[in-house]
Amino acid sequence: MRAFFEGIQSLFVDFLFKPLDFLRSLELSSWWLANIVSWTLMIVCGYYIVYWCKELSKHKANNEENQDTTAHSFLK
């Protein structure tokens, strides 16, 4: 059983986390490049927040939004 868990450790430490180790070592030379994953996720999340707000405003303009508090059966 110990070999199984050591195999999992080896998979993650020796293979799957290597790109993150590279980004960590890159931090000393370029902070912006080291945080590229964070910036990418922030940009993607920001895009989809704007998209979601536009979709909500389209539904509100078409009067498709039901703002009645009894719209759900458990709120009656």
Helices and strands as residue ranges (DSSP letters): H 2-11, I 12-16, H 18-26, H 31-34, H 36-61, G 73-75
